[in-house]
Amino acid sequence: MAETEEYNPQKPMKTSKQHNILPIWGNEQTMNLNPLILANIQGSSYFKVHLFKLKTYHEVVDEIYYQVKHLEPWERGSRKTAGQTGMCGGVRGVGAGGIVSTAFCLLYKLYTLRLTRKQVNGLLQHTDSPYIRALGFMYIRYTQPPADLFDWYVDYLDDEEEIDPRAGGGGPTTIGALVRQMLIKLDWFSTLFPRIPVPIQKQIEQKLAEHNRTVSAASKPAANFRGGSSAGAASYSSGRMESDRREHDDRDRRDYGDMDRYAKDRPAKRDDKERERNRDRDRDRQREKDRRERDRDRDRDRDRDRRDRYRDRSRDRHSQRSRSRDRRHR
């Protein structure tokens, strides 16, 4: 009996310690980031010099507070994708890079610290900046097993704190809508989140639908850290989810062009290829026209030189005959 009393108090402590350690899902070397984005992060002076000096979790959180203004992987206007089709640009990030954002540099810096469960929850519930919270949600999306994502996000599905994830602004949303977007969408601006297996994705969508029905029936928000308005939570139905999907796709097409992400984009891709071929054909025709004009100019100059040389020789011969005639008359 005494042994049982000594053992039981120790068991919760051991479980709590193990529970605080977060597993890393997927590729532990890359954090499941796009290779181009990761290469730009590791090669940036901001990450190698400035962030290298930050050694603690709280220092990195302070840096997020002061430096992060959006959640896109590239700084605005630093990446040119116009004219790139297929695997050469757009969402897959295979083409030319740009200036990697401070948000993704700090996200990877957090990964190098190997955050504990308590630290991640501290990010999600931070009161100073919505961008600190958003990087916490992104950290979970990139590093945690897909089967655990809904459990991480469920308490924040109806969070009404406002945030603008777009570089340069113009796309205000809420933390709740952002979290839902991470659960139902694979793409994140010009990059991709890790893929969620189809069976797990279906389970997530079913849980989202059930959550929406529960919130609508109760006419009050789900329990979350921020609280929020009951009207906003109750109105977030599956119809609004589809509306958010369409709005997200429209914004991506406007900023990054039609990308080869879905089968429905293939006609647009063929049109782009046809336009590219037409541009190449017009360019070749212009080059041929310029070459012919240069050839004509060269022939014209050559003929002019011949005529000038002929006149010079004729003038010389005439001068020589005149001198010979003068000598004979003497």
C-alpha positions in Angstrom: 0.0 0.0 0.0 2.9 2.3 0.9 4.5 1.5 -2.5 1.3 2.5 -4.3 1.1 5.8 -2.4 4.8 6.5 -3.3 4.2 5.6 -7.0 1.0 7.5 -7.8 2.2 11.0 -7.0 5.2 10.4 -9.4 3.2 9.2 -12.3 1.4 12.5 -13.1 4.7 14.3 -12.9 6.3 12.0 -15.4 3.3 12.1 -17.7 3.2 15.9 -17.6 6.9 16.1 -18.5 6.4 13.8 -21.5 3.3 15.6 -22.5 5.2 18.9 -22.7 7.5 17.6 -25.4 6.1 18.1 -28.9 6.8 15.5 -31.6 8.0 16.7 -35.0 6.0 15.4 -37.9 7.5 15.0 -41.4 10.9 16.2 -42.4 12.9 17.2 -39.3 15.6 18.9 -41.4 13.4 21.2 -43.5 10.4 21.7 -41.2 8.3 20.7 -44.2 9.0 24.1 -45.8 9.3 24.7 -49.5 13.0 24.1 -50.5 13.3 27.5 -52.2 11.9 29.3 -49.2 14.1 27.4 -46.8 17.2 28.1 -48.9 16.4 31.8 -48.9 15.8 31.8 -45.2 19.1 30.1 -44.5 21.0 32.4 -46.9 19.5 35.6 -45.6 21.7 38.0 -43.6 18.7 38.7 -41.3 18.5 35.0 -40.3 22.3 34.3 -40.2 23.4 37.4 -38.5 20.5 39.1 -36.5 18.4 36.1 -35.5 21.5 34.0 -34.7 22.1 36.3 -31.7 18.6 35.5 -30.3 19.0 32.5 -28.0 15.8 32.4 -26.0 12.1 31.9 -26.7 11.2 35.3 -25.2 13.7 37.1 -27.3 12.2 35.6 -30.5 8.7 36.5 -29.4 9.8 40.1 -28.8 11.3 40.2 -32.3 8.0 38.9 -33.8 6.2 41.7 -32.0 8.4 44.4 -33.5 9.1 43.1 -36.9 6.3 40.9 -38.3 3.7 42.9 -40.3 2.3 40.1 -42.6 2.3 36.4 -43.0 3.4 35.9 -46.6 6.6 34.0 -47.4 7.9 36.8 -49.7 8.2 40.5 -49.2 5.8 42.5 -51.4 7.1 43.1 -54.9 10.3 41.1 -54.5 9.2 38.1 -56.5 8.3 38.2 -60.1 6.1 35.4 -61.4 4.6 37.1 -64.5 4.9 34.9 -67.6 5.9 31.8 -65.5 3.7 28.8 -66.0 3.6 25.2 -64.8 6.4 24.3 -62.5 8.4 27.4 -63.3 6.7 29.6 -60.7 3.6 30.4 -58.7 2.5 28.3 -55.8 5.1 25.5 -56.0 8.0 28.0 -55.7 10.4 26.3 -58.2 11.2 29.5 -60.2 13.0 32.6 -59.1 12.8 33.5 -55.5 12.7 36.9 -53.9 13.3 38.6 -50.5 12.1 36.1 -47.9 9.8 37.6 -45.3 10.7 38.2 -41.6 7.7 36.1 -40.7 9.0 33.0 -42.3 12.6 33.7 -41.0 11.2 33.9 -37.4 9.0 30.9 -38.0 12.0 28.8 -38.8 13.9 30.4 -35.9 11.2 29.1 -33.6 11.6 25.7 -35.1 15.4 25.7 -34.3 14.4 26.3 -30.7 12.3 23.1 -30.7 9.3 24.6 -28.8 7.6 22.8 -26.0 3.8 22.4 -25.8 3.7 25.0 -23.2 5.6 27.5 -25.3 3.4 26.9 -28.4 0.3 27.4 -26.2 1.9 30.6 -25.0 2.1 31.8 -28.7 -1.5 30.9 -29.4 -2.8 32.8 -26.3 -0.5 35.8 -26.5 -2.2 39.1 -25.9 0.3 41.6 -27.5 0.1 40.9 -31.2 -2.1 38.8 -33.5 1.0 38.0 -35.6 2.6 36.2 -32.6 -0.5 34.0 -32.4 -0.6 33.5 -36.2 3.0 32.3 -36.2 2.0 29.8 -33.5 -0.8 28.4 -35.6 1.6 28.2 -38.6 4.2 26.4 -36.5 1.6 23.8 -35.6 0.5 23.5 -39.2 4.0 22.8 -40.4 5.3 20.6 -37.6 2.4 18.7 -36.0 0.8 15.4 -37.2 -2.3 16.1 -39.4 -4.5 14.0 -37.0 -3.8 16.4 -34.2 -4.5 19.6 -36.1 -8.2 19.9 -35.3 -7.6 19.4 -31.6 -5.0 22.2 -31.6 -7.3 24.6 -33.5 -10.8 23.8 -32.2 -10.7 26.4 -29.4 -9.9 29.2 -31.8 -12.3 28.4 -34.7 -14.5 31.4 -33.8 -11.8 33.8 -32.5 -12.8 37.3 -33.7 -9.4 39.1 -33.2 -8.6 40.9 -36.5 -5.4 40.3 -38.5 -4.2 41.2 -42.0 -1.9 38.4 -43.4 -1.3 40.0 -46.7 2.0 41.9 -47.6 1.0 45.5 -48.0 -2.3 45.0 -46.4 -5.7 44.8 -48.1 -6.9 41.4 -46.8 -8.2 41.8 -43.2 -9.7 38.7 -41.6 -10.0 37.1 -38.2 -7.9 34.6 -36.3 -10.9 32.2 -36.5 -11.1 32.5 -40.3 -7.3 32.1 -40.6 -7.4 28.9 -38.6 -10.2 27.5 -40.6 -8.3 28.4 -43.8 -5.3 26.4 -42.5 -7.5 23.4 -42.0 -9.4 23.3 -45.3 -6.8 24.8 -47.7 -3.4 23.4 -48.8 -2.0 26.6 -50.4 -0.8 29.5 -48.4 -0.2 32.5 -50.7 2.8 31.5 -52.9 3.7 28.3 -51.0 2.1 25.0 -49.7 1.4 23.6 -46.3 2.2 20.0 -45.7 -0.4 17.7 -47.3 -3.1 16.2 -45.1 -4.1 12.6 -45.9 -7.5 12.4 -47.5 -9.1 10.3 -44.7 -7.9 12.8 -42.1 -9.1 15.7 -44.2 -12.6 14.2 -44.4 -12.6 13.8 -40.7 -11.6 17.5 -40.2 -14.3 18.7 -42.5 -16.9 16.5 -40.7 -15.7 17.9 -37.3 -15.9 21.5 -38.7 -19.4 20.9 -39.9 -20.4 19.5 -36.5 -18.8 22.4 -34.7 -20.7 24.9 -36.9 -24.0 23.1 -36.2 -23.3 23.1 -32.5 -22.4 26.8 -32.4 -25.4 27.7 -34.5 -27.8 25.7 -32.2 -26.3 27.2 -29.1 -26.2 30.7 -30.6 -23.0 31.4 -28.7 -19.3 31.1 -29.5 -17.2 28.0 -28.7 -15.0 28.4 -25.7 -11.8 30.1 -26.7 -9.2 32.4 -25.2 -10.5 35.6 -26.7 -14.2 35.1 -26.3 -15.7 36.9 -29.4 -19.2 37.7 -30.5 -21.9 35.1 -30.7 -23.2 36.5 -34.0 -19.8 36.0 -35.7 -19.5 32.5 -34.5 -23.0 31.4 -35.3 -22.9 32.8 -38.8 -19.8 30.9 -39.8 -21.6 28.1 -41.8 -20.4 25.8 -44.5 -21.6 28.4 -47.0 -19.3 30.9 -45.6 -16.5 28.4 -45.7 -17.0 28.0 -49.4 -17.1 31.8 -49.8 -13.8 32.1 -48.0 -12.3 29.5 -50.3 -13.5 31.4 -53.4 -12.2 34.7 -52.0 -8.9 33.2 -51.2 -8.5 31.7 -54.7 -9.5 35.1 -56.2 -6.9 37.0 -54.2 -4.2 34.4 -55.1 -5.0 34.7 -58.8 -5.0 38.5 -58.7 -1.6 38.6 -57.0 0.2 35.6 -58.4 -1.5 34.9 -61.7 -3.2 31.6 -62.7 -1.1 28.9 -61.4 -1.0 25.2 -62.2 -2.6 24.1 -59.0 -5.8 22.4 -60.0 -7.0 20.6 -63.1 -9.5 23.4 -63.8 -6.5 25.7 -64.4 -5.2 23.6 -67.3 -7.1 25.6 -70.1 -5.6 28.8 -68.7 -2.2 27.2 -68.8 -2.6 26.1 -72.4 -3.7 29.7 -73.2 -0.5 31.0 -71.5 1.6 28.6 -73.5 -0.1 29.7 -76.8 0.5 33.3 -75.9 4.1 32.5 -75.1 4.5 30.8 -78.5 3.0 33.7 -80.3 5.3 36.1 -78.5 8.3 33.9 -79.5 7.1 33.8 -83.1 6.7 37.6 -83.2 10.1 38.0 -81.6 11.7 35.8 -84.2 10.0 37.7 -87.0 11.2 41.0 -85.7 14.7 39.6 -85.4 14.6 38.4 -89.0 13.3 41.8 -90.2 16.1 43.6 -88.3 18.7 41.2 -89.8 17.4 41.9 -93.3 17.5 45.7 -92.7 21.1 45.4 -91.5 22.0 43.4 -94.5 20.4 46.0 -96.8 22.2 48.8 -95.0 25.5 46.9 -95.3 25.0 46.2 -99.0 24.1 49.9 -99.5 27.3 51.0 -97.7 29.3 48.5 -99.7 27.9 49.8 -103.0 28.6 53.4 -101.9 32.2 52.5 -101.1 32.6 50.9 -104.5 31.3 54.0 -106.3 33.5 56.3 -104.3 36.6 54.1 -105.1 35.7 54.1 -108.8 35.3 57.9 -108.9 38.7 58.2 -107.1 40.4 55.9 -109.6 38.7 57.7 -112.6 39.9 61.0 -111.3 43.4 59.7 -110.9 43.5 58.3 -114.4 42.2 61.6 -115.9 44.8 63.5 -114.0 47.6 61.2 -115.2 46.4 61.6 -118.9 46.4 65.3 -118.5 50.0 65.4 -117.3 51.1 63.1 -120.1 49.5 65.3 -122.7 51.2 68.4 -121.3 54.6 66.7 -121.5 54.1 65.8 -125.2 53.2 69.4 -126.2 56.4 70.6 -124.6 
